[in-house]
Amino acid sequence: MRIVIIGAGPTGLGAATRLKELDHDDFVVLESAPHAGGLAASYTDTAGFTWDVGGHVMFSHYDYYDKLFETMLGDQFTLNDRESWVRIMDRWVPYPFQNNVRHLPKQATFECLQGLIHAQLVRKKDPLDAENFAEFIDLVFGEGIAKHFMRPYNFKVWAHPPEMMNKTWIGERVAVLDADRALKNVVLEQDDFGWGPNNRFKYPLKGGTGAFYQRIAESLGGSIRYGATAATIDSERKLVRLTTGEQVPYDALISAMPLDILVSDIVEDVPDTIRADASRLLHSAGHMVGVGIKRKCPSTKCWMYFPDDNCPFYRVTYLSNYSPYMTPNQTGANDTHYSLLCETSESAHKPVDQNTIIKDTIRGLENAGLLEEGERDDIVSTWYKRVEHAYPTPSVERDDILSVVVPWLEDRAIYSRGRFGMWKYEVANTDHTLMQGVECVNRLLLGEPETTIGIVYRTTDDGREAANHERPTVAGSGEKRLKIEIPARKPAQIR
Ligand SMILES: Cc1cc2nc3c(=O)[nH]c(=O)nc-3n(C[C@H](O)[C@H](O)[C@H](O)COP(=O)(O)OP(=O)(O)OC[C@H]3O[C@@H](n4cnc5c(N)ncnc54)[C@H](O)[C@@H]3O)c2cc1C
């Protein structure tokens, strides 16, 4: 079986790694960029700061992924305590917000608690039956938390009204948020960080999150062809045509490019109905602004959420806190520079002015209290990257669309996988996507079922094979870890 992989991001690298392991050498990875990593790549700017495409935190659900990380990085990683916060109403509230409303002004605390208790006492409907994410928020959290945090924050992240989003991506566990716990935290003045005993995450010591994928790519030798862009796919003759005109034949094709583009622009002879379905998939773009500052880092925080409208970004990461080698100071001391990575979303519902986003971000950092007065004079670097496909929106219609489009492609030996290949946000982190590649190969060569994608084929009463969606147990990143992780190797740095 000749396997062609489009994309050397985590999905394609996972698939290629598994093929090598299985001694299946008849494959090639086509990558349009001059480097590997996709959205998980990292970039070092001319001033010496290293940036990721948005804060990348590793919450692995898989032994395979953990072992691969260990093989690739040895002890060259840091181990960091998760420390996340919400900046709201000019104060810091520990995350998760709903557990810590005691930090708000009294009136807002009251509204949050009242809404929560009311929503849970007078439950109009089971939240799991909610029509959309907006209704889910109201049923689970009540009016106060919805108004102060959930609605504004989620709009800033997703750039789509929550009425357009489904609720399945968030998982059923959120529904069990209980009013007793919220009330107890307020009355007993307790902070509640909500995470299980294991809230540490690994991060490459040098080179940013992309260092992991770079090393995987190096381990694959000449199997990756950089600067090779798939322009069209003839699914009848099973040929990928590159922009250069070269034809690459396949028996099976694993594609990690965005599914909407694959169907609308690349695969030939797609029926209009399938094309129309795929075009209804929603996504948001992302503006990443890195701000490098020549000062000692003033905080131990990891990342912070911003629901208020005094800044454009929804999230900021103290990236230099993940490793001391993220700044120009390469001594490992981390005491002369620090870096802030700021993420702003964009869609037709939420336009962003690309010409002013850097300026707006710096002003937002000041408004949010992250930059002190006069500190902008110590900014020694700004880095900017816009990605068109940043977040695959879990829209109300998404699963119905995928149920039609994914099987249509698979009938033609095209397996669309990954963050935008499968379009499922709940399984779109690096561990999920790398494993989507691994599992796809296991299915093709060993006949094993894929478990991460959450699509199960079942025969219906009329004898058709229908694609059903089931939320995989590994979905999500904010939920408690499934098991306690004991690092096999001592990290180079513990913060
Ligand atoms: C803002 C943001 C924050 C994130 N935060 C986290 C996090 O905290 N933790 C985490 O684990 N994950 C995080 N992720 C997700 C992570 O980046 C993705 O899981 C991962 O990069 C997806 O891998 P992929 O291979 O599916 O797709 P991609 O990374 O998008 O890779 C696809 C590859 O295909 C190539 N390609 C596209 N079209 C063609 C073509 N026609 N021909 C040839 N090549 C092509 C692209 O150049 C690209 O390299 C985040 C992502 C974003 C955007």
The ligand as an SDF file (V2000), in Angstrom:
LIG
                    3D

 53 58  0  0  0  0  0  0  0  0999 V2000
   -3.9470   29.2750   18.8530 C   0  0  0  0  0  0  0  0  0  0  0  0
   -3.6910   27.8060   19.0470 C   0  0  0  0  0  0  0  0  0  0  0  0
   -3.4640   27.3120   20.3120 C   0  0  0  0  0  0  0  0  0  0  0  0
   -3.2410   25.9450   20.5070 C   0  0  0  0  0  0  0  0  0  0  0  0
   -2.9940   25.4870   21.7700 N   0  0  0  0  0  0  0  0  0  0  0  0
   -2.6980   24.1810   21.9670 C   0  0  0  0  0  0  0  0  0  0  0  0
   -2.3620   23.6870   23.2590 C   0  0  0  0  0  0  0  0  0  0  0  0
   -2.3520   24.4310   24.2450 O   0  0  0  0  0  0  0  0  0  0  0  0
   -2.0550   22.3750   23.3890 N   0  0  0  0  0  0  0  0  0  0  0  0
   -2.0460   21.5220   22.3240 C   0  0  0  0  0  0  0  0  0  0  0  0
   -1.7070   20.3500   22.5110 O   0  0  0  0  0  0  0  0  0  0  0  0
   -2.3950   21.9470   21.0910 N   0  0  0  0  0  0  0  0  0  0  0  0
   -2.7170   23.2480   20.8850 C   0  0  0  0  0  0  0  0  0  0  0  0
   -3.0540   23.7030   19.6240 N   0  0  0  0  0  0  0  0  0  0  0  0
   -3.3140   22.7190   18.5700 C   0  0  0  0  0  0  0  0  0  0  0  0
   -2.1350   22.2290   17.7650 C   0  0  0  0  0  0  0  0  0  0  0  0
   -1.4460   23.2910   17.1720 O   0  0  0  0  0  0  0  0  0  0  0  0
   -2.7340   21.2800   16.7160 C   0  0  0  0  0  0  0  0  0  0  0  0
   -3.2270   20.1320   17.3780 O   0  0  0  0  0  0  0  0  0  0  0  0
   -1.7870   20.7450   15.7020 C   0  0  0  0  0  0  0  0  0  0  0  0
   -0.8900   21.6630   15.1730 O   0  0  0  0  0  0  0  0  0  0  0  0
   -2.6200   20.1940   14.5390 C   0  0  0  0  0  0  0  0  0  0  0  0
   -1.8390   19.3690   13.7740 O   0  0  0  0  0  0  0  0  0  0  0  0
   -2.3060   18.9290   12.3310 P   0  0  0  0  0  0  0  0  0  0  0  0
   -1.1990   18.1290   11.8070 O   0  0  0  0  0  0  0  0  0  0  0  0
   -3.6490   18.3180   12.4300 O   0  0  0  0  0  0  0  0  0  0  0  0
   -2.5120   20.2710   11.5010 O   0  0  0  0  0  0  0  0  0  0  0  0
   -1.5260   21.4730   11.2050 P   0  0  0  0  0  0  0  0  0  0  0  0
   -0.6500   21.7310   12.3680 O   0  0  0  0  0  0  0  0  0  0  0  0
   -2.4030   22.5570   10.7200 O   0  0  0  0  0  0  0  0  0  0  0  0
   -0.6300   20.9230   10.0210 O   0  0  0  0  0  0  0  0  0  0  0  0
   -1.1080   20.7940    8.7170 C   0  0  0  0  0  0  0  0  0  0  0  0
    0.0760   20.8880    7.7620 C   0  0  0  0  0  0  0  0  0  0  0  0
   -0.3980   20.6970    6.4310 O   0  0  0  0  0  0  0  0  0  0  0  0
    0.3180   21.5530    5.5670 C   0  0  0  0  0  0  0  0  0  0  0  0
   -0.4890   21.7610    4.3630 N   0  0  0  0  0  0  0  0  0  0  0  0
   -1.6870   22.3870    4.2670 C   0  0  0  0  0  0  0  0  0  0  0  0
   -2.1240   22.3750    2.9920 N   0  0  0  0  0  0  0  0  0  0  0  0
   -1.1970   21.7050    2.2810 C   0  0  0  0  0  0  0  0  0  0  0  0
   -1.0840   21.3540    0.9020 C   0  0  0  0  0  0  0  0  0  0  0  0
   -2.0320   21.6940    0.0180 N   0  0  0  0  0  0  0  0  0  0  0  0
    0.0040   20.6620    0.5020 N   0  0  0  0  0  0  0  0  0  0  0  0
    0.9820   20.3160    1.3720 C   0  0  0  0  0  0  0  0  0  0  0  0
    0.9210   20.6320    2.6920 N   0  0  0  0  0  0  0  0  0  0  0  0
   -0.1440   21.3100    3.1410 C   0  0  0  0  0  0  0  0  0  0  0  0
    0.5050   22.8230    6.4030 C   0  0  0  0  0  0  0  0  0  0  0  0
    1.5750   23.6070    5.9220 O   0  0  0  0  0  0  0  0  0  0  0  0
    0.7660   22.2470    7.7860 C   0  0  0  0  0  0  0  0  0  0  0  0
    2.1290   22.0800    8.0390 O   0  0  0  0  0  0  0  0  0  0  0  0
   -3.2710   25.0600   19.4040 C   0  0  0  0  0  0  0  0  0  0  0  0
   -3.4860   25.5680   18.1190 C   0  0  0  0  0  0  0  0  0  0  0  0
   -3.6940   26.9240   17.9380 C   0  0  0  0  0  0  0  0  0  0  0  0
   -3.9090   27.4500   16.5510 C   0  0  0  0  0  0  0  0  0  0  0  0
  1  2  1  0
  2  3  1  0
  2 52  2  0
  3  4  2  0
  4  5  1  0
  4 50  1  0
  5  6  2  0
  6  7  1  0
  6 13  1  0
  7  8  2  0
  7  9  1  0
  9 10  1  0
 10 11  2  0
 10 12  1  0
 12 13  2  0
 13 14  1  0
 14 15  1  0
 14 50  1  0
 15 16  1  0
 16 17  1  0
 16 18  1  0
 18 19  1  0
 18 20  1  0
 20 21  1  0
 20 22  1  0
 22 23  1  0
 23 24  1  0
 24 25  2  0
 24 26  1  0
 24 27  1  0
 27 28  1  0
 28 29  2  0
 28 30  1  0
 28 31  1  0
 31 32  1  0
 32 33  1  0
 33 34  1  0
 33 48  1  0
 34 35  1  0
 35 36  1  0
 35 46  1  0
 36 37  1  0
 36 45  1  0
 37 38  2  0
 38 39  1  0
 39 40  1  0
 39 45  2  0
 40 41  1  0
 40 42  2  0
 42 43  1  0
 43 44  2  0
 44 45  1  0
 46 47  1  0
 46 48  1  0
 48 49  1  0
 50 51  2  0
 51 52  1  0
 52 53  1  0
M  END
$$$$
